[in-house]
Structures are given as C-alpha cells and as structure tokens.
C-alpha cells in the first residue's frame, strides 16, 4: 500500500516517487499548498475507500502522518 500512496502523491504533486518519503512535508515540497493538499486527501480517500474527518486532516503534517491514519483504518503496509 505504501507504493500506491506514493504513486498518488507523485501524481497530485507532479514529482518523482523517489523524492517522496515519510518526512516529506509542506516545508520540503513546494507543490504542497492548501489546494493540492485537499486534492491529495480526496485522491487518497477515493483509492482506499475511506473518509477523513476534519480532526484527522489537521493532524497531517507530513507523509508519514497519512500512513498512521491509514493504519488506524486497518490498511496494512508491506
């Protein structure tokens, strides 16, 4: 699943997958603005068939935070 998450991030932010890791954040990625963040949320919700609540979205400060939230939903990483 990690690969699929990184693929979505790559497509939304239009960057190479190799430039993405768990520490990638708005501070390290110029393309991560408020609009693209919500596009990313939407794409992840569609792909994994989940819905983030507002409190969860406020917790997301880096890519690793998406992984934590998805794991809480029972999505396992390989």
Buried (B, 14 or more C-beta within 10 A) or exposed (E): BBEEBBBBBBEBBEBEEEEBEBEBBBEEBEBBEEEBBEBBBEBBEEEBEBEBEEEBEEEBEBBBBBBEBBEEEEBEEE
